[in-house]
Amino acid sequence: MHDQTTEHLKLIQAVIARMAGNSFLLKGWTVTLSAALLALAAKDADRSFALVALYPAAAFWGLDAYYLRQERLFRALYDDVRRRGWDAVGGLEPFSLATKAYTKEAGAWGSALWRPTVVFVHAVVLATIVLVFVLTG
């Protein structure tokens, strides 16, 4: 393997790690913010806090799916560079991070919404918010 290919793979891997880190942070923010708003809703028996919690929870779910899709795009680029070398990937310039050629492999953003790594945390949070909304009413 050429030194350039190794460096290109390291560059792509750094982007993948950043996307995974962002996804992890979003899950943490979802749980933290939702828990705080639900605590306020339960404390004051005020449904509006539970209703407000729906918006950031849904937004973070969408962002988490976005980061998962981006991570998949870069994983496809990584595999292509690994197999073919840094100078043979789709006519790209050396060390390119262009992922447009891999959109079919990565799937649509909407399909990322329903992947287990994304849906598990966010669906549970949204179900809890709805439950608190119903019970405080």
matplotlib code that plots the C-alpha trace (Angstrom):
import matplotlib.pyplot as plt

x = [0.0, 1.3, 2.1, -0.4, -3.1, -2.4, -2.5, -5.8, -7.3, -6.2, -7.8, -11.1, -11.0, -10.7, -13.8, -15.7, -14.6, -15.8, -19.2, -19.5, -18.6, -21.2, -23.8, -22.9, -23.1, -26.5, -27.8, -26.5, -28.0, -31.3, -31.5, -30.3, -32.5, -35.6, -35.1, -34.8, -37.9, -39.8, -38.7, -40.2, -43.4, -43.7, -42.8, -45.3, -47.8, -47.5, -48.0, -46.4, -42.9, -43.5, -44.8, -41.8, -39.5, -40.9, -39.2, -35.6, -36.0, -37.3, -34.6, -31.9, -33.3, -33.0, -29.5, -28.4, -29.7, -27.9, -24.6, -25.2, -25.7, -22.6, -20.6, -21.9, -20.8, -17.3, -17.2, -18.0, -15.2, -12.9, -13.6, -13.1, -9.7, -8.7, -9.5, -8.3, -5.8, -5.8, -5.1, -7.7, -10.8, -13.4, -11.1, -11.0, -8.1, -5.6, -6.8, -10.3, -13.1, -15.9, -18.6, -21.2, -20.4, -21.4, -24.9, -26.6, -24.5, -25.1, -28.9, -31.2, -31.4, -34.9, -33.6, -31.0, -33.8, -35.0, -31.6, -31.4, -28.5, -30.6, -34.1, -33.5, -32.6, -34.7, -37.9, -37.7, -37.2, -40.1, -42.3, -41.4, -42.3, -45.7, -46.3, -45.5, -47.6, -50.6, -50.1, -49.8, -53.0]
y = [0.0, 3.4, 6.0, 8.3, 5.7, 5.2, 9.0, 9.3, 6.5, 8.2, 11.4, 9.7, 7.7, 11.0, 12.3, 9.0, 9.3, 12.9, 11.9, 9.0, 11.4, 14.0, 11.2, 10.2, 13.8, 14.2, 11.2, 12.6, 16.0, 14.4, 12.5, 15.4, 18.1, 15.9, 14.7, 18.3, 19.4, 16.3, 16.9, 20.4, 19.0, 16.4, 18.9, 21.5, 19.1, 21.4, 19.6, 22.4, 21.4, 17.9, 19.4, 21.7, 18.6, 17.1, 19.7, 19.3, 15.5, 15.3, 17.7, 15.7, 12.5, 14.1, 15.3, 12.0, 10.3, 13.0, 12.1, 8.4, 8.9, 11.1, 8.4, 5.8, 8.0, 8.3, 4.6, 3.9, 6.3, 4.6, 1.2, 2.4, 4.0, 0.9, -1.4, 0.8, 3.2, 6.9, 7.8, 5.5, 6.5, 7.7, 10.2, 12.3, 14.5, 13.1, 13.2, 14.2, 13.7, 13.9, 11.4, 12.2, 9.0, 6.9, 8.3, 5.1, 2.9, 5.0, 5.1, 8.0, 10.2, 8.9, 5.3, 6.4, 7.6, 4.1, 2.3, 0.6, 2.8, 5.9, 4.8, 3.0, 6.1, 8.6, 6.6, 5.7, 9.4, 10.5, 7.7, 8.9, 12.5, 11.4, 9.3, 12.2, 14.5, 12.1, 11.5, 15.2, 16.1]
z = [0.0, -1.0, 1.7, 0.0, 0.3, 4.0, 4.6, 2.6, 4.7, 7.9, 6.7, 5.9, 9.2, 11.1, 9.4, 10.2, 13.9, 14.0, 12.6, 15.1, 17.9, 16.8, 16.8, 20.3, 21.6, 20.0, 21.8, 25.0, 24.4, 23.5, 26.8, 28.9, 27.4, 27.3, 30.9, 32.1, 30.3, 31.5, 35.1, 34.8, 33.3, 36.1, 38.9, 37.9, 36.3, 33.2, 29.9, 27.9, 29.0, 27.7, 24.4, 24.2, 24.7, 21.5, 19.3, 20.3, 20.5, 17.0, 15.7, 17.4, 15.9, 12.4, 13.0, 14.3, 11.1, 9.1, 10.8, 10.4, 6.6, 6.4, 8.2, 5.7, 2.8, 4.2, 5.0, 1.3, 0.2, 2.7, 1.2, -2.3, -1.4, 0.5, -2.5, -5.4, -3.9, -3.4, -7.0, -8.7, -6.9, -9.3, -11.0, -7.9, -7.0, -4.5, -0.9, -2.0, 0.5, -2.2, -1.4, -4.1, -6.0, -2.9, -2.3, -3.5, -1.3, 1.8, 1.3, 1.8, 4.9, 5.6, 5.8, 8.3, 10.6, 11.1, 11.7, 15.1, 16.2, 15.7, 16.4, 19.6, 21.7, 20.0, 19.8, 23.5, 24.3, 22.1, 23.6, 27.1, 26.2, 24.8, 27.9, 30.3, 28.1, 28.4, 32.2, 33.1, 31.3]

ax = plt.figure().add_subplot(projection="3d")
ax.plot(x, y, z, "-o")
ax.set_aspect("equal")
plt.show()
